[in-house]
């Protein structure tokens, strides 16, 4: 029986908020607007670039139109794409955890709302692209998380019998619930509500503990 683990990216495997914040403020400065605080931009992360740009426009009192929104999405993606991993770092223990899971025979995937091209850039720049047998981005399908379609597409590519989703946010919890799969919540990411308010099967703050927790969760699911 082949087992797989699918990960969210931003706020789960990597802390990418510094680069997203830098690109956001580069965009605002180019238009003559004041920069936004780091904490505000972090709160905008999780639903993909179009939603992030929409939230930035609202926070900066930029008049919304579909044309303006589309233009700013393209500008943001270009700015972010120039420096997608300059300040991005792994959460402690992530690199070792990925190596352990691979050595134990797990098939690994990434399912994120970040654009696929940018996702692959970040995975490549961080040196972990080879860890994953499937990568699904926010523009890979018409649907985005929390719709389960991207998750299902990722799982199909991995060709696994059992699978667990690992993420950090309300969006990830909703995705796992919609896909009817166990959810492991990384509690140190970009969640906006208390841990207790986010449905999850296991919660963890240290990636060095994850392999043991996943093994126990898979065993429990098999016994159920």
N, C-alpha and C positions, 0 to 999 in steps of 0.2 A: 504494500500500500504506500503510494507516494504522497508525501506531505509537503505543503507549501506555506510560505509566510509572505504576505503582501504588506508593504510599508507605504504609509504616506511619506512625503519628503520634507517639506518646510515645517519646522517645529517638531519634527519627529526624528529623522536621521540627522538633519543639519539645522543649525540656527542661521538662517539666511536673512533674517530681518535687517541686519546692518546694511547689506547690499540693496535690499528692496527700499529701505529708508533713504539711502543715498540717491537711488535712481528717482524716487518720488520727488525729493527736494531739488534735484537737478532739473526735472521737468518743470516744477513750479517756478524756480528761479529764472528759467529760460523764458517764461511767460510774464515775469514781473510780479509774481505772487510771493508771499511770505512762506518760508519753509514750515513744515508741520513737525511737531514733536515726535520723538521716536515712539513713545507709548501709543500715540494716536495711530501711527502707521501700522504698528504691530497689530492693533485691534482690527485693521482692515484686511489682514491676511487670512486666506483660507478658502476663498470662493473663486479664485482665479483672477487674472489681470483685469478683465472687463469690469468685474464687480469692484475690485480695488480702485480702479480709476474713477468709477462712478462715485465711490465713497470719498475719494480725494476731491473731486469736483464739488460735492456737497459741502465738505468741510471747509473748502476754500472759497465758497460762494461763487463758483464758476457756473455761468448759465449753461444749463444742459440742453443739448440737442443731439439727435442721433449722429449727425455729421461731426459735431465737435467731439463727442464721445469716441467715435471711431478714430478720429485723427489723434486724439490724446493716447488712446490705446497703442497705436502704432508708434508714436513718439516714445512712450514709456518703454515698450518692448525693445526699441532700438537702444535707448540709454541703458537699460538693464542688461541687455545682451552684450554691451561693451565691457561690463564688469560684473558678471554674474556670481563670481565666487572670490572676489578680492578680500572681503571681510567675513565671508561665510566660514563657519567652523563646524566640525562634528560635535555632537553632544558626547560627553565623556563615555568611553567604552564602546562606541558604535563600530569602529573599525574592527576591533577584536571580536565583537559579537557577530558581525557578518562573516568573518573567517570561520568562527566556531560553527555557525549554522550551516555554512557550505560544507564544512568537513564532516558534519553529521548527516549529510545527504538531503537537506531541505532544498526545495526549489524556491528561489526568492524572486519577488517582483516589486515594482513600484507603481502605485496608483495615486496620482496627484492631480490637483486642479491647475497646476502650473503648465503653461504651454509646453508641448512635447519637445520642441527644439531647445528651449531654455532648460528644460529638465535634463536633457541629454548633455547639454553644455556643462551644467553643474555637476552631474555625475562624472563626466569625463575630467573636469578640472579638479574634482576632489579625489580622483583616482579609484573610484568604486564602480565604474560602469560595468566591468566584467563580472561583478557579483550577481547581476540580475538577468534572469532568463526572459523577462517581460517587463516592458515599461509603457504605461499608458498615461498620457497627459490630458490636460483640460480641453484640448482641441482635437484629440484623437477620435472622438465620437461627437455626435450632436449633443449628447447629454453630458452633464458634469455631476460630480458628487454633490449632494448625497443621493442622487439617482444611482441605483446599483449597477447600471449598465457598464460603466467603465471598470468597476471591480470585476464583474463577470467576464469582461473581455480579457482582463489581465490574467484571471484564473484559468481561462480557456487556453491561453498561450502557454501557461505553465504545465498544463495537462496533469493536474494533481487530483487525488481522491479526497483529501481533507485539507482544509485551509483555514488560517487565522489571519485576521487583519490587525495591524498595529498602527495606531495613529495618536494624535495629541488633542483632537478638538471635537467640538460638538458635531461638526460636519462629518467627521470620520465615524463617530458613534452612530449617527443616523444612517450612514452608508452601510455599516456592518449590520445594523438592525434590518434595513431594507433587503440586504443580501442574505439575511438569516445565517450569519456566520459568527463565531466567537470573536470578541473584540478585546484587545489588550491596549489599555490607555497609558501612554507616556504622560506623566503628570507635570513635566517641566517645560512643556511647549507653549503653544499660543492659545490655549483654551481661555474662554471668556467667563466661564461660570465655575463654581466650586466642583471639585472632583466628585463629590457625592451626588451632584445633580446630573452627571453624565453617565448614562448606562454603560457598564463595562463588565467583562467577565474577570479580568485581572487588571490591577493598576500597578505601575512601577515607576520609580524615579531614577533607577540605575540600570543602564544597559548591560552591565556585567552580570545581572541577575536574570536577564531575559531568557537565555537558553533553557535554564531549569524551569522557569515559569511556563514557557511554551510546552515543554515536554510533559509537565503535569496537566496542562490544559488539554493537550491532545489526548492524553491517557483518559482524562475524565470524560471527554467527548466520546471516545471509543466505548467506554464502559456504559455510557448513558443509554 
